[in-house]
Amino acid sequence: MSQPARPPADSPGPRRRRIRNEGVYDLRPHLDDVLMRVLRQWPVFDETGLGTDGEKAREELAAFLAKTEATAARFVERWEERRARAAAAR
């Protein structure tokens, strides 16, 4: 008898899915209120003379923030769609 297929390691499990779907965790406030608050305190995008490694790290950080911004926007959009479907089903 074969074993059931296991989900990929990076897929959200039932607990994480429930936390996300019920709105317990929202990436938008985390990005805005945690990550960006820290980055405003550490003005990494205004620093000069970082050298090659520093500039590379800054570019990687900018790419990470852009990706996280896009993910947060999708998160909010999907959350609103789920809430609209739930409201329509009532």
N, CA, C and O atoms as a CHARMM CRD file, in Angstrom:
* protein
*
  360
    1    1 MET  N      0.84300  -1.17400   0.00000 PROA 1      0.00000
    2    1 MET  CA     0.00000   0.00000   0.00000 PROA 1      0.00000
    3    1 MET  C      0.89100   1.24200   0.00000 PROA 1      0.00000
    4    1 MET  O      1.81500   1.34600   0.80600 PROA 1      0.00000
    5    2 SER  N      0.61600   2.16900  -0.89300 PROA 2      0.00000
    6    2 SER  CA     1.42100   3.38000  -0.96100 PROA 2      0.00000
    7    2 SER  C      0.96400   4.38900   0.08300 PROA 2      0.00000
    8    2 SER  O     -0.19400   4.40500   0.50200 PROA 2      0.00000
    9    3 GLN  N      1.90400   5.22300   0.48800 PROA 3      0.00000
   10    3 GLN  CA     1.59200   6.25900   1.47100 PROA 3      0.00000
   11    3 GLN  C      0.96800   7.45400   0.76700 PROA 3      0.00000
   12    3 GLN  O      1.26600   7.71000  -0.39900 PROA 3      0.00000
   13    4 PRO  N      0.09700   8.19400   1.46800 PROA 4      0.00000
   14    4 PRO  CA    -0.48800   9.38700   0.85100 PROA 4      0.00000
   15    4 PRO  C      0.60100  10.41700   0.56900 PROA 4      0.00000
   16    4 PRO  O      1.60600  10.50000   1.27500 PROA 4      0.00000
   17    5 ALA  N      0.37600  11.18700  -0.46700 PROA 5      0.00000
   18    5 ALA  CA     1.34200  12.22200  -0.83400 PROA 5      0.00000
   19    5 ALA  C      1.42100  13.26000   0.27700 PROA 5      0.00000
   20    5 ALA  O      0.40500  13.64900   0.85300 PROA 5      0.00000
   21    6 ARG  N      2.62200  13.69600   0.56700 PROA 6      0.00000
   22    6 ARG  CA     2.81500  14.72400   1.58000 PROA 6      0.00000
   23    6 ARG  C      2.86700  16.08000   0.89800 PROA 6      0.00000
   24    6 ARG  O      3.38900  16.20100  -0.21000 PROA 6      0.00000
   25    7 PRO  N      2.32300  17.10800   1.55800 PROA 7      0.00000
   26    7 PRO  CA     2.39600  18.43400   0.96200 PROA 7      0.00000
   27    7 PRO  C      3.83200  18.93900   0.96000 PROA 7      0.00000
   28    7 PRO  O      4.63600  18.50200   1.78400 PROA 7      0.00000
   29    8 PRO  N      4.16400  19.83500   0.06900 PROA 8      0.00000
   30    8 PRO  CA     5.51000  20.39100   0.05600 PROA 8      0.00000
   31    8 PRO  C      5.81800  21.06600   1.39400 PROA 8      0.00000
   32    8 PRO  O      4.91500  21.55000   2.07500 PROA 8      0.00000
   33    9 ALA  N      7.08500  21.09200   1.75700 PROA 9      0.00000
   34    9 ALA  CA     7.48600  21.64600   3.05100 PROA 9      0.00000
   35    9 ALA  C      7.09600  23.11100   3.20000 PROA 9      0.00000
   36    9 ALA  O      6.86800  23.57300   4.31800 PROA 9      0.00000
   37   10 ASP  N      7.01700  23.84800   2.10200 PROA 10     0.00000
   38   10 ASP  CA     6.71100  25.27800   2.20300 PROA 10     0.00000
   39   10 ASP  C      5.22200  25.58800   2.08000 PROA 10     0.00000
   40   10 ASP  O      4.83800  26.75700   2.08500 PROA 10     0.00000
   41   11 SER  N      4.37300  24.55600   1.96800 PROA 11     0.00000
   42   11 SER  CA     2.94400  24.82500   1.86400 PROA 11     0.00000
   43   11 SER  C      2.37700  25.05900   3.25600 PROA 11     0.00000
   44   11 SER  O      2.83600  24.45600   4.22600 PROA 11     0.00000
   45   12 PRO  N      1.36900  25.94000   3.35900 PROA 12     0.00000
   46   12 PRO  CA     0.80700  26.20800   4.67900 PROA 12     0.00000
   47   12 PRO  C      0.01800  25.01700   5.19300 PROA 12     0.00000
   48   12 PRO  O     -0.80400  24.45200   4.47100 PROA 12     0.00000
   49   13 GLY  N      0.26100  24.64200   6.41800 PROA 13     0.00000
   50   13 GLY  CA    -0.48500  23.56600   7.04200 PROA 13     0.00000
   51   13 GLY  C     -1.85100  24.06400   7.47400 PROA 13     0.00000
   52   13 GLY  O     -2.15300  25.25000   7.33900 PROA 13     0.00000
   53   14 PRO  N     -2.67900  23.16600   7.99300 PROA 14     0.00000
   54   14 PRO  CA    -4.02900  23.57100   8.40300 PROA 14     0.00000
   55   14 PRO  C     -4.02900  24.70800   9.42000 PROA 14     0.00000
   56   14 PRO  O     -4.86200  25.61000   9.33200 PROA 14     0.00000
   57   15 ARG  N     -3.12000  24.68000  10.37200 PROA 15     0.00000
   58   15 ARG  CA    -3.06600  25.73600  11.38800 PROA 15     0.00000
   59   15 ARG  C     -2.71000  27.08300  10.76700 PROA 15     0.00000
   60   15 ARG  O     -3.37400  28.08600  11.03000 PROA 15     0.00000
   61   16 ARG  N     -1.66500  27.10500   9.94400 PROA 16     0.00000
   62   16 ARG  CA    -1.26500  28.35800   9.28900 PROA 16     0.00000
   63   16 ARG  C     -2.36000  28.85400   8.35600 PROA 16     0.00000
   64   16 ARG  O     -2.61400  30.05600   8.27500 PROA 16     0.00000
   65   17 ARG  N     -3.00400  27.93900   7.65800 PROA 17     0.00000
   66   17 ARG  CA    -4.07800  28.31500   6.73900 PROA 17     0.00000
   67   17 ARG  C     -5.23300  28.94600   7.52000 PROA 17     0.00000
   68   17 ARG  O     -5.80000  29.95000   7.08700 PROA 17     0.00000
   69   18 ARG  N     -5.58100  28.36200   8.66600 PROA 18     0.00000
   70   18 ARG  CA    -6.66600  28.90000   9.49100 PROA 18     0.00000
   71   18 ARG  C     -6.30200  30.28400  10.02100 PROA 18     0.00000
   72   18 ARG  O     -7.13000  31.19500   9.99900 PROA 18     0.00000
   73   19 ILE  N     -5.08100  30.44300  10.49300 PROA 19     0.00000
   74   19 ILE  CA    -4.62700  31.75000  10.99100 PROA 19     0.00000
   75   19 ILE  C     -4.75400  32.79200   9.88700 PROA 19     0.00000
   76   19 ILE  O     -5.23600  33.90000  10.12400 PROA 19     0.00000
   77   20 ARG  N     -4.32600  32.43800   8.69300 PROA 20     0.00000
   78   20 ARG  CA    -4.40200  33.35800   7.55800 PROA 20     0.00000
   79   20 ARG  C     -5.85100  33.63600   7.17500 PROA 20     0.00000
   80   20 ARG  O     -6.23500  34.79600   7.02500 PROA 20     0.00000
   81   21 ASN  N     -6.64700  32.60800   7.01700 PROA 21     0.00000
   82   21 ASN  CA    -8.01100  32.76600   6.52700 PROA 21     0.00000
   83   21 ASN  C     -8.92100  33.49300   7.50100 PROA 21     0.00000
   84   21 ASN  O     -9.86400  34.16600   7.08600 PROA 21     0.00000
   85   22 GLU  N     -8.65000  33.36500   8.77900 PROA 22     0.00000
   86   22 GLU  CA    -9.48300  34.03200   9.77400 PROA 22     0.00000
   87   22 GLU  C     -8.99100  35.43700  10.09200 PROA 22     0.00000
   88   22 GLU  O     -9.56200  36.11900  10.94300 PROA 22     0.00000
   89   23 GLY  N     -7.94500  35.86800   9.42000 PROA 23     0.00000
   90   23 GLY  CA    -7.48600  37.23300   9.59300 PROA 23     0.00000
   91   23 GLY  C     -6.69200  37.47900  10.86200 PROA 23     0.00000
   92   23 GLY  O     -6.53400  38.62500  11.28500 PROA 23     0.00000
   93   24 VAL  N     -6.19000  36.41300  11.47500 PROA 24     0.00000
   94   24 VAL  CA    -5.39600  36.57100  12.69100 PROA 24     0.00000
   95   24 VAL  C     -4.06300  37.22000  12.35100 PROA 24     0.00000
   96   24 VAL  O     -3.55900  38.05400  13.10300 PROA 24     0.00000
   97   25 TYR  N     -3.50800  36.84000  11.23700 PROA 25     0.00000
   98   25 TYR  CA    -2.23300  37.40500  10.79300 PROA 25     0.00000
   99   25 TYR  C     -2.45800  38.07600   9.45800 PROA 25     0.00000
  100   25 TYR  O     -3.11000  37.53100   8.56700 PROA 25     0.00000
  101   26 ASP  N     -1.91100  39.25900   9.33700 PROA 26     0.00000
  102   26 ASP  CA    -2.02900  40.01100   8.09000 PROA 26     0.00000
  103   26 ASP  C     -0.65500  40.55800   7.75200 PROA 26     0.00000
  104   26 ASP  O     -0.04900  41.27100   8.55300 PROA 26     0.00000
  105   27 LEU  N     -0.17800  40.23500   6.59900 PROA 27     0.00000
  106   27 LEU  CA     1.15500  40.65800   6.18900 PROA 27     0.00000
  107   27 LEU  C      1.26800  42.17300   6.04200 PROA 27     0.00000
  108   27 LEU  O      2.33700  42.73500   6.28400 PROA 27     0.00000
  109   28 ARG  N      0.19300  42.83900   5.65200 PROA 28     0.00000
  110   28 ARG  CA     0.24200  44.29400   5.43500 PROA 28     0.00000
  111   28 ARG  C      0.69100  45.04700   6.70200 PROA 28     0.00000
  112   28 ARG  O      1.65300  45.81100   6.62800 PROA 28     0.00000
  113   29 PRO  N      0.02900  44.86000   7.86500 PROA 29     0.00000
  114   29 PRO  CA     0.49900  45.56600   9.05700 PROA 29     0.00000
  115   29 PRO  C      1.90900  45.14900   9.47200 PROA 29     0.00000
  116   29 PRO  O      2.67100  45.96600   9.99100 PROA 29     0.00000
  117   30 HSD  N      2.25500  43.89000   9.24700 PROA 30     0.00000
  118   30 HSD  CA     3.60400  43.45200   9.59600 PROA 30     0.00000
  119   30 HSD  C      4.63900  44.21400   8.76400 PROA 30     0.00000
  120   30 HSD  O      5.64700  44.68600   9.28900 PROA 30     0.00000
  121   31 LEU  N      4.37900  44.32400   7.48700 PROA 31     0.00000
  122   31 LEU  CA     5.29600  45.05900   6.61100 PROA 31     0.00000
  123   31 LEU  C      5.35000  46.52700   7.00800 PROA 31     0.00000
  124   31 LEU  O      6.43100  47.09100   7.18100 PROA 31     0.00000
  125   32 ASP  N      4.17900  47.14200   7.15100 PROA 32     0.00000
  126   32 ASP  CA     4.13000  48.57900   7.42300 PROA 32     0.00000
  127   32 ASP  C      4.58300  48.93300   8.83600 PROA 32     0.00000
  128   32 ASP  O      5.33000  49.89300   9.02900 PROA 32     0.00000
  129   33 ASP  N      4.13100  48.16100   9.82300 PROA 33     0.00000
  130   33 ASP  CA     4.35200  48.54500  11.21900 PROA 33     0.00000
  131   33 ASP  C      5.58300  47.92700  11.85900 PROA 33     0.00000
  132   33 ASP  O      6.05300  48.40200  12.89300 PROA 33     0.00000
  133   34 VAL  N      6.10400  46.87500  11.25400 PROA 34     0.00000
  134   34 VAL  CA     7.28800  46.24300  11.82900 PROA 34     0.00000
  135   34 VAL  C      8.50900  46.47700  10.93900 PROA 34     0.00000
  136   34 VAL  O      9.45100  47.16900  11.32600 PROA 34     0.00000
  137   35 LEU  N      8.47600  45.89400   9.74900 PROA 35     0.00000
  138   35 LEU  CA     9.65900  45.98600   8.88600 PROA 35     0.00000
  139   35 LEU  C     10.00200  47.42600   8.50300 PROA 35     0.00000
  140   35 LEU  O     11.14600  47.85500   8.64600 PROA 35     0.00000
  141   36 MET  N      9.01500  48.16000   8.01900 PROA 36     0.00000
  142   36 MET  CA     9.31000  49.52200   7.56800 PROA 36     0.00000
  143   36 MET  C      9.65200  50.44900   8.73800 PROA 36     0.00000
  144   36 MET  O     10.44900  51.37300   8.58100 PROA 36     0.00000
  145   37 ARG  N      9.06000  50.21000   9.90100 PROA 37     0.00000
  146   37 ARG  CA     9.40200  51.01900  11.08200 PROA 37     0.00000
  147   37 ARG  C     10.87600  50.83500  11.44100 PROA 37     0.00000
  148   37 ARG  O     11.57400  51.80300  11.74200 PROA 37     0.00000
  149   38 VAL  N     11.33400  49.60400  11.40800 PROA 38     0.00000
  150   38 VAL  CA    12.74400  49.33900  11.69700 PROA 38     0.00000
  151   38 VAL  C     13.62600  49.99800  10.64500 PROA 38     0.00000
  152   38 VAL  O     14.63700  50.61900  10.97400 PROA 38     0.00000
  153   39 LEU  N     13.24100  49.86100   9.38100 PROA 39     0.00000
  154   39 LEU  CA    14.06600  50.43000   8.31600 PROA 39     0.00000
  155   39 LEU  C     14.08800  51.96200   8.35500 PROA 39     0.00000
  156   39 LEU  O     15.06500  52.57400   7.92200 PROA 39     0.00000
  157   40 ARG  N     13.02300  52.58400   8.86800 PROA 40     0.00000
  158   40 ARG  CA    13.06000  54.04500   9.02600 PROA 40     0.00000
  159   40 ARG  C     14.04200  54.44400  10.12100 PROA 40     0.00000
  160   40 ARG  O     14.66300  55.50500  10.04600 PROA 40     0.00000
  161   41 GLN  N     14.18200  53.59500  11.13700 PROA 41     0.00000
  162   41 GLN  CA    15.14100  53.87000  12.20700 PROA 41     0.00000
  163   41 GLN  C     16.57900  53.65200  11.73800 PROA 41     0.00000
  164   41 GLN  O     17.50200  54.32900  12.19100 PROA 41     0.00000
  165   42 TRP  N     16.75100  52.71500  10.84300 PROA 42     0.00000
  166   42 TRP  CA    18.05300  52.41800  10.25700 PROA 42     0.00000
  167   42 TRP  C     17.99200  52.86000   8.79600 PROA 42     0.00000
  168   42 TRP  O     17.62600  52.05800   7.93600 PROA 42     0.00000
  169   43 PRO  N     18.32900  54.07200   8.49900 PROA 43     0.00000
  170   43 PRO  CA    18.14500  54.58600   7.12900 PROA 43     0.00000
  171   43 PRO  C     19.12200  53.95500   6.13100 PROA 43     0.00000
  172   43 PRO  O     19.98900  54.63300   5.58000 PROA 43     0.00000
  173   44 VAL  N     18.96800  52.66300   5.91200 PROA 44     0.00000
  174   44 VAL  CA    19.90100  51.93700   5.05500 PROA 44     0.00000
  175   44 VAL  C     19.88400  52.42300   3.61600 PROA 44     0.00000
  176   44 VAL  O     20.87400  52.27000   2.90100 PROA 44     0.00000
  177   45 PHE  N     18.77800  53.00400   3.18200 PROA 45     0.00000
  178   45 PHE  CA    18.71800  53.45700   1.79700 PROA 45     0.00000
  179   45 PHE  C     19.31700  54.84000   1.62200 PROA 45     0.00000
  180   45 PHE  O     19.46100  55.31000   0.49300 PROA 45     0.00000
  181   46 ASP  N     19.66700  55.49700   2.71400 PROA 46     0.00000
  182   46 ASP  CA    20.28800  56.82000   2.65400 PROA 46     0.00000
  183   46 ASP  C     21.78500  56.78200   2.93500 PROA 46     0.00000
  184   46 ASP  O     22.47800  57.77900   2.72700 PROA 46     0.00000
  185   47 GLU  N     22.28500  55.66100   3.39800 PROA 47     0.00000
  186   47 GLU  CA    23.70000  55.53900   3.74100 PROA 47     0.00000
  187   47 GLU  C     24.56500  55.62200   2.48500 PROA 47     0.00000
  188   47 GLU  O     24.16700  55.18100   1.40800 PROA 47     0.00000
  189   48 THR  N     25.72600  56.18200   2.64400 PROA 48     0.00000
  190   48 THR  CA    26.69100  56.25600   1.54600 PROA 48     0.00000
  191   48 THR  C     27.96100  55.53400   1.96500 PROA 48     0.00000
  192   48 THR  O     28.18600  55.29500   3.15100 PROA 48     0.00000
  193   49 GLY  N     28.77400  55.19300   1.00800 PROA 49     0.00000
  194   49 GLY  CA    30.05600  54.56400   1.28100 PROA 49     0.00000
  195   49 GLY  C     29.96200  53.15400   1.82600 PROA 49     0.00000
  196   49 GLY  O     30.79200  52.75100   2.64100 PROA 49     0.00000
  197   50 LEU  N     28.97600  52.40400   1.39600 PROA 50     0.00000
  198   50 LEU  CA    28.80200  51.05000   1.91700 PROA 50     0.00000
  199   50 LEU  C     29.75000  50.04300   1.27800 PROA 50     0.00000
  200   50 LEU  O     29.94700  48.95600   1.82100 PROA 50     0.00000
  201   51 GLY  N     30.31800  50.37200   0.17600 PROA 51     0.00000
  202   51 GLY  CA    31.18700  49.42300  -0.50900 PROA 51     0.00000
  203   51 GLY  C     30.37300  48.44000  -1.33100 PROA 51     0.00000
  204   51 GLY  O     29.14300  48.48100  -1.35000 PROA 51     0.00000
  205   52 THR  N     31.08200  47.56600  -2.00200 PROA 52     0.00000
  206   52 THR  CA    30.44000  46.61300  -2.90500 PROA 52     0.00000
  207   52 THR  C     29.49300  45.67700  -2.17200 PROA 52     0.00000
  208   52 THR  O     28.36200  45.47200  -2.61400 PROA 52     0.00000
  209   53 ASP  N     29.93500  45.11000  -1.06600 PROA 53     0.00000
  210   53 ASP  CA    29.08500  44.18700  -0.31800 PROA 53     0.00000
  211   53 ASP  C     27.86900  44.90000   0.26000 PROA 53     0.00000
  212   53 ASP  O     26.76500  44.35600   0.24400 PROA 53     0.00000
  213   54 GLY  N     28.06100  46.10100   0.76500 PROA 54     0.00000
  214   54 GLY  CA    26.94900  46.86400   1.32200 PROA 54     0.00000
  215   54 GLY  C     25.91900  47.22200   0.26100 PROA 54     0.00000
  216   54 GLY  O     24.71500  47.12700   0.49800 PROA 54     0.00000
  217   55 GLU  N     26.39200  47.63200  -0.89900 PROA 55     0.00000
  218   55 GLU  CA    25.46200  47.95900  -1.99600 PROA 55     0.00000
  219   55 GLU  C     24.70100  46.72700  -2.45100 PROA 55     0.00000
  220   55 GLU  O     23.50700  46.80100  -2.74100 PROA 55     0.00000
  221   56 LYS  N     25.39600  45.58500  -2.51400 PROA 56     0.00000
  222   56 LYS  CA    24.72700  44.34400  -2.89300 PROA 56     0.00000
  223   56 LYS  C     23.65100  43.99400  -1.86900 PROA 56     0.00000
  224   56 LYS  O     22.54300  43.60700  -2.23900 PROA 56     0.00000
  225   57 ALA  N     23.97200  44.12800  -0.59600 PROA 57     0.00000
  226   57 ALA  CA    22.99300  43.83000   0.45800 PROA 57     0.00000
  227   57 ALA  C     21.79900  44.77700   0.37400 PROA 57     0.00000
  228   57 ALA  O     20.65700  44.36000   0.56600 PROA 57     0.00000
  229   58 ARG  N     22.06100  46.04200   0.08800 PROA 58     0.00000
  230   58 ARG  CA    20.96800  47.01300  -0.03700 PROA 58     0.00000
  231   58 ARG  C     20.06200  46.65600  -1.21900 PROA 58     0.00000
  232   58 ARG  O     18.83900  46.76600  -1.12000 PROA 58     0.00000
  233   59 GLU  N     20.65500  46.23200  -2.32500 PROA 59     0.00000
  234   59 GLU  CA    19.86100  45.81100  -3.48600 PROA 59     0.00000
  235   59 GLU  C     19.02400  44.57000  -3.16000 PROA 59     0.00000
  236   59 GLU  O     17.87300  44.46600  -3.58200 PROA 59     0.00000
  237   60 GLU  N     19.60300  43.64100  -2.41600 PROA 60     0.00000
  238   60 GLU  CA    18.86100  42.43800  -2.02000 PROA 60     0.00000
  239   60 GLU  C     17.70600  42.81700  -1.09200 PROA 60     0.00000
  240   60 GLU  O     16.61300  42.26200  -1.20300 PROA 60     0.00000
  241   61 LEU  N     17.94400  43.75400  -0.18300 PROA 61     0.00000
  242   61 LEU  CA    16.89600  44.21100   0.71500 PROA 61     0.00000
  243   61 LEU  C     15.77600  44.88900  -0.06900 PROA 61     0.00000
  244   61 LEU  O     14.59900  44.65400   0.20200 PROA 61     0.00000
  245   62 ALA  N     16.13400  45.72300  -1.03300 PROA 62     0.00000
  246   62 ALA  CA    15.12500  46.39400  -1.85700 PROA 62     0.00000
  247   62 ALA  C     14.29500  45.37900  -2.63400 PROA 62     0.00000
  248   62 ALA  O     13.07800  45.52900  -2.74600 PROA 62     0.00000
  249   63 ALA  N     14.93900  44.35000  -3.16900 PROA 63     0.00000
  250   63 ALA  CA    14.21100  43.30600  -3.89900 PROA 63     0.00000
  251   63 ALA  C     13.28300  42.54100  -2.95800 PROA 63     0.00000
  252   63 ALA  O     12.15100  42.22200  -3.32100 PROA 63     0.00000
  253   64 PHE  N     13.76200  42.24800  -1.75400 PROA 64     0.00000
  254   64 PHE  CA    12.93300  41.55600  -0.75900 PROA 64     0.00000
  255   64 PHE  C     11.71500  42.39300  -0.40200 PROA 64     0.00000
  256   64 PHE  O     10.60400  41.87100  -0.32000 PROA 64     0.00000
  257   65 LEU  N     11.91800  43.69100  -0.19000 PROA 65     0.00000
  258   65 LEU  CA    10.80400  44.57200   0.16400 PROA 65     0.00000
  259   65 LEU  C      9.79200  44.67900  -0.97200 PROA 65     0.00000
  260   65 LEU  O      8.58500  44.70600  -0.72900 PROA 65     0.00000
  261   66 ALA  N     10.27300  44.74000  -2.19700 PROA 66     0.00000
  262   66 ALA  CA     9.36300  44.79800  -3.35000 PROA 66     0.00000
  263   66 ALA  C      8.53200  43.52100  -3.44500 PROA 66     0.00000
  264   66 ALA  O      7.32800  43.57700  -3.69200 PROA 66     0.00000
  265   67 LYS  N      9.17200  42.38000  -3.24900 PROA 67     0.00000
  266   67 LYS  CA     8.45800  41.10100  -3.29000 PROA 67     0.00000
  267   67 LYS  C      7.45800  41.02700  -2.14100 PROA 67     0.00000
  268   67 LYS  O      6.33100  40.57000  -2.33000 PROA 67     0.00000
  269   68 THR  N      7.85700  41.46900  -0.95800 PROA 68     0.00000
  270   68 THR  CA     6.97100  41.42600   0.20200 PROA 68     0.00000
  271   68 THR  C      5.79700  42.37600   0.01500 PROA 68     0.00000
  272   68 THR  O      4.67900  42.06000   0.42300 PROA 68     0.00000
  273   69 GLU  N      6.02800  43.51800  -0.58800 PROA 69     0.00000
  274   69 GLU  CA     4.94900  44.46800  -0.88400 PROA 69     0.00000
  275   69 GLU  C      3.92600  43.82400  -1.81900 PROA 69     0.00000
  276   69 GLU  O      2.72100  43.93500  -1.59600 PROA 69     0.00000
  277   70 ALA  N      4.40500  43.15800  -2.85600 PROA 70     0.00000
  278   70 ALA  CA     3.49900  42.49200  -3.79200 PROA 70     0.00000
  279   70 ALA  C      2.72700  41.37300  -3.10300 PROA 70     0.00000
  280   70 ALA  O      1.53300  41.19800  -3.34500 PROA 70     0.00000
  281   71 THR  N      3.40100  40.62000  -2.25100 PROA 71     0.00000
  282   71 THR  CA     2.73700  39.54500  -1.51900 PROA 71     0.00000
  283   71 THR  C      1.68400  40.10900  -0.57800 PROA 71     0.00000
  284   71 THR  O      0.58900  39.55700  -0.47400 PROA 71     0.00000
  285   72 ALA  N      2.00300  41.20000   0.10700 PROA 72     0.00000
  286   72 ALA  CA     1.04500  41.82500   1.02400 PROA 72     0.00000
  287   72 ALA  C     -0.18000  42.33000   0.26400 PROA 72     0.00000
  288   72 ALA  O     -1.30700  42.19500   0.74000 PROA 72     0.00000
  289   73 ALA  N      0.03600  42.90100  -0.89900 PROA 73     0.00000
  290   73 ALA  CA    -1.08900  43.39400  -1.70400 PROA 73     0.00000
  291   73 ALA  C     -1.99300  42.22800  -2.12000 PROA 73     0.00000
  292   73 ALA  O     -3.21700  42.33600  -2.05700 PROA 73     0.00000
  293   74 ARG  N     -1.38700  41.11700  -2.54500 PROA 74     0.00000
  294   74 ARG  CA    -2.17600  39.92900  -2.91200 PROA 74     0.00000
  295   74 ARG  C     -2.91400  39.37700  -1.69700 PROA 74     0.00000
  296   74 ARG  O     -4.06500  38.95300  -1.80200 PROA 74     0.00000
  297   75 PHE  N     -2.25300  39.38500  -0.55100 PROA 75     0.00000
  298   75 PHE  CA    -2.85100  38.90000   0.68700 PROA 75     0.00000
  299   75 PHE  C     -4.11900  39.68900   0.99600 PROA 75     0.00000
  300   75 PHE  O     -5.16400  39.10400   1.28300 PROA 75     0.00000
  301   76 VAL  N     -4.02700  41.01300   0.93700 PROA 76     0.00000
  302   76 VAL  CA    -5.17800  41.87200   1.22500 PROA 76     0.00000
  303   76 VAL  C     -6.28400  41.62800   0.19800 PROA 76     0.00000
  304   76 VAL  O     -7.45600  41.51200   0.55600 PROA 76     0.00000
  305   77 GLU  N     -5.91000  41.55300  -1.06100 PROA 77     0.00000
  306   77 GLU  CA    -6.89500  41.32800  -2.12200 PROA 77     0.00000
  307   77 GLU  C     -7.63800  40.00700  -1.91500 PROA 77     0.00000
  308   77 GLU  O     -8.86400  39.96200  -2.01700 PROA 77     0.00000
  309   78 ARG  N     -6.91700  38.95900  -1.63100 PROA 78     0.00000
  310   78 ARG  CA    -7.54900  37.65600  -1.41900 PROA 78     0.00000
  311   78 ARG  C     -8.41400  37.65400  -0.16400 PROA 78     0.00000
  312   78 ARG  O     -9.49100  37.05700  -0.15200 PROA 78     0.00000
  313   79 TRP  N     -7.94900  38.31800   0.88800 PROA 79     0.00000
  314   79 TRP  CA    -8.71800  38.40800   2.12500 PROA 79     0.00000
  315   79 TRP  C    -10.04900  39.11300   1.85100 PROA 79     0.00000
  316   79 TRP  O    -11.09900  38.65800   2.30700 PROA 79     0.00000
  317   80 GLU  N    -10.00700  40.20200   1.12000 PROA 80     0.00000
  318   80 GLU  CA   -11.23600  40.92900   0.80200 PROA 80     0.00000
  319   80 GLU  C    -12.17300  40.08600  -0.06300 PROA 80     0.00000
  320   80 GLU  O    -13.38900  40.12800   0.12100 PROA 80     0.00000
  321   81 GLU  N    -11.61800  39.32600  -1.00100 PROA 81     0.00000
  322   81 GLU  CA   -12.43600  38.44500  -1.82500 PROA 81     0.00000
  323   81 GLU  C    -13.11400  37.37500  -0.97300 PROA 81     0.00000
  324   81 GLU  O    -14.29900  37.09600  -1.15700 PROA 81     0.00000
  325   82 ARG  N    -12.36700  36.77100  -0.03900 PROA 82     0.00000
  326   82 ARG  CA   -12.95200  35.75500   0.84100 PROA 82     0.00000
  327   82 ARG  C    -14.06000  36.34400   1.69300 PROA 82     0.00000
  328   82 ARG  O    -15.10300  35.71500   1.87200 PROA 82     0.00000
  329   83 ARG  N    -13.85000  37.53800   2.22000 PROA 83     0.00000
  330   83 ARG  CA   -14.87600  38.17400   3.05400 PROA 83     0.00000
  331   83 ARG  C    -16.11900  38.49800   2.22100 PROA 83     0.00000
  332   83 ARG  O    -17.24000  38.35000   2.70700 PROA 83     0.00000
  333   84 ALA  N    -15.93400  38.93700   0.98100 PROA 84     0.00000
  334   84 ALA  CA   -17.06700  39.25200   0.11400 PROA 84     0.00000
  335   84 ALA  C    -17.85600  37.98600  -0.21500 PROA 84     0.00000
  336   84 ALA  O    -19.08700  38.00300  -0.21100 PROA 84     0.00000
  337   85 ARG  N    -17.15300  36.89100  -0.50000 PROA 85     0.00000
  338   85 ARG  CA   -17.83600  35.62200  -0.78200 PROA 85     0.00000
  339   85 ARG  C    -18.60000  35.14000   0.43900 PROA 85     0.00000
  340   85 ARG  O    -19.72700  34.66000   0.32200 PROA 85     0.00000
  341   86 ALA  N    -17.98800  35.26800   1.61500 PROA 86     0.00000
  342   86 ALA  CA   -18.66500  34.83600   2.84700 PROA 86     0.00000
  343   86 ALA  C    -19.90000  35.69200   3.11000 PROA 86     0.00000
  344   86 ALA  O    -20.93100  35.17100   3.53600 PROA 86     0.00000
  345   87 ALA  N    -19.80800  37.00000   2.86300 PROA 87     0.00000
  346   87 ALA  CA   -20.95600  37.89800   3.06700 PROA 87     0.00000
  347   87 ALA  C    -22.06700  37.57300   2.07300 PROA 87     0.00000
  348   87 ALA  O    -23.24500  37.61400   2.42800 PROA 87     0.00000
  349   88 ALA  N    -21.70800  37.25300   0.84400 PROA 88     0.00000
  350   88 ALA  CA   -22.70600  36.93600  -0.18100 PROA 88     0.00000
  351   88 ALA  C    -23.39400  35.60600   0.10800 PROA 88     0.00000
  352   88 ALA  O    -24.54500  35.40000  -0.27800 PROA 88     0.00000
  353   89 ALA  N    -22.69300  34.71200   0.78300 PROA 89     0.00000
  354   89 ALA  CA   -23.26000  33.39600   1.07600 PROA 89     0.00000
  355   89 ALA  C    -24.25100  33.44300   2.23500 PROA 89     0.00000
  356   89 ALA  O    -25.01200  32.49700   2.43600 PROA 89     0.00000
  357   90 ARG  N    -24.24900  34.51500   2.98300 PROA 90     0.00000
  358   90 ARG  CA   -25.15500  34.61200   4.14500 PROA 90     0.00000
  359   90 ARG  C    -26.55200  34.93800   3.75300 PROA 90     0.00000
  360   90 ARG  O    -27.42400  35.05200   4.61400 PROA 90     0.00000
